Amino acid sequence: MLAGLLLSGTAYGQTTLRVGLNEDPDVLDPHRARTFVGRIVFASLCDKLLDIDEKLAFVPKLATAWSWSDDNLTLTFTLRDGITFQDGEPIDAAAVKANLDRARTLPDSLRKSELASVADVVVVDPKTVALKLSKPDATLLAQLSDRAGMMLAPKAFDTFTQKPVCSGPYSFVERVQNDRIVLQKYAGYWDAANYKIGKVVFQPIPDTTVRLANLRAGDLDMLERLAPSDVPSVKDDPNLVFAPVTGIGYQGITINTGNGDRAKGPLGQDKRVRQAFELAVDREVINQVAGAGIYPPAQQPFPQASPYYSDKFPVRARDVEKAKQLLKEAGQEHPSFELVFGTGTLAQQIAELTQAMAAEAGFDIKLRATEFAAMQKEAQQGNFDAMQIGWSGRVDPDGNIHAFVTCKGNLNDGKYCNPKVDELLNAARQTPDTAKRKELYDQAQAILEDDLPIIYTYYQPWPFVLSKKVKGFTAYPDGMIRLKGMSIEG
């Protein structure tokens, strides 16, 4: 592999880390970008106002402190001393304002909706910036811990997509489309002493088999998203380290409860049939058979790493006899419905497992594989009884639940509608206090656990694999690669 040879540790020294990505990122501009792998690159290139830790709690980054006004309409940040962009210019309140204003007004910015509650950005003094909101927005800190909060050098705004100049520990060297993105350590970074790796090379290799082969051959030092089928062989390889982490997203089955004629069957209209269906499916079987043990069973949209995860809703164990009893009470001992899923080996395997397990309780499930984009379009039109579909997840809990179960939620394909759920989730959006928000989510979940418009099956993992010479890596639930504290030995 030519790129691997040109960018080997020999060429750049022993401090070069080569990372295999699942695909090539899109534009290297946080305000315009949309891909997951792009966020992995940005984690080294562009610092944010704040970050998250392994438990999804917010921690300081470019800002050392933040506070809300009593009316929750002003969010004030205090910036770190002595921080600079990779062009040497200071990162001050004026630069933060310039960035947030760009993200809010750039014609093709994808961050506009994320910052929609921000009415104005005010420079209080060089180290203090205040965000004035049009309405309370408890999701805003989470947005600012991701691309909306990344700080770009204002002098590079106009040429950023060609030559990014940002605020992170590594600066841009070059990009060869579909081949590599090269970054080098920025010596002027405020925390440079904790970054031991001199260069990082991101190489897109979409084929999971080829990506793993490159790692084993020494052309990569680590990769993201190992295929579940390769987990056993990686675990048995003494030269590799398997480092999975449960992500913040999930897979589930969405039920059509109110979207057109397809919602009028027993599954859509009788929650007892949905409850029976859930009890007929063994989540741990899906984890072991399809997920090689790395697909943790889920009962709720918030993963265990989230402070909003509730122990009030443990994963329900499979109970075929109780499922049969519920179907009998509903007068539907042999209900039939169609389960739609996206094309792909793994999705097919999970659908077939679900079909077989539910059959033991009396369900007659017909399977229909559909290209993913087409399935999403059909879902919006209500052309489904039940749909196997997941969500990549968001740090803030609102992103994992509100759009999917509120009456007018833009991702509520099943058109489930319960005014009380709307009331609770809308209140949670405007409540910044974590404990109070969790109470609201628990109340909403109690209703949803009974109604079951979505049956959660497992949490989406991020399975990383590293060469044993890579030290100090910590896998975070958001799937990002943070190079702080990492090194390469040997």
Salt bridges, closest charged atoms under 4 A:
GLU23 OE2 - ARG225 NH2 3.26
ASP24 OD2 - ARG175 NH2 3.21
ASP29 OD2 - ARG32 NH1 2.71
ASP29 OD2 - ARG102 NH2 2.84
ASP51 OD1 - LYS48 NZ 2.98
ASP51 OD1 - ARG482 NH2 2.97
ASP81 OD1 - LYS127 NZ 2.82
GLU89 OE2 - LYS155 NZ 3.27
ASP101 OD2 - LYS97 NZ 2.98
ASP101 OD1 - ARG104 NH1 2.79
ASP108 OD2 - ARG32 NE 2.77
GLU114 OE1 - ARG111 NE 2.92
ASP120 OD1 - LYS97 NZ 4.00
ASP146 OD2 - ARG39 NH2 2.90
GLU174 OE2 - ARG180 NE 3.17
ASP179 OD2 - ARG180 NH1 2.65
ASP191 OD2 - LYS484 NZ 3.15
ASP221 OD1 - ARG18 NH2 2.88
ASP221 OD1 - LYS469 NZ 3.53
GLU224 OE1 - ARG225 NE 2.61
ASP237 OD2 - ARG216 NE 3.03
ASP261 OD1 - LYS264 NZ 3.04
ASP270 OD2 - ARG272 NH2 2.86
GLU278 OE2 - ARG283 NH2 2.89
GLU278 OE1 - ARG316 NH1 2.59
GLU321 OE2 - LYS324 NZ 3.88
GLU338 OE1 - ARG262 NH2 2.90
GLU338 OE1 - ARG368 NE 3.09
GLU360 OE1 - ARG318 NH2 3.33
ASP364 OD2 - LYS366 NZ 3.24
GLU378 OE1 - ARG368 NH1 2.95
ASP385 OD1 - ARG262 NE 2.90
ASP396 OD1 - ARG437 NH1 2.89
ASP398 OD1 - ARG429 NE 2.84
GLU423 OE2 - LYS420 NZ 3.39
ASP442 OD2 - LYS312 NZ 3.56
ASP442 OD2 - LYS438 NZ 3.14
GLU449 OE1 - ARG316 NH2 3.60
ASP450 OD2 - LYS271 NZ 2.43
ASP478 OD2 - ARG482 NH2 2.78
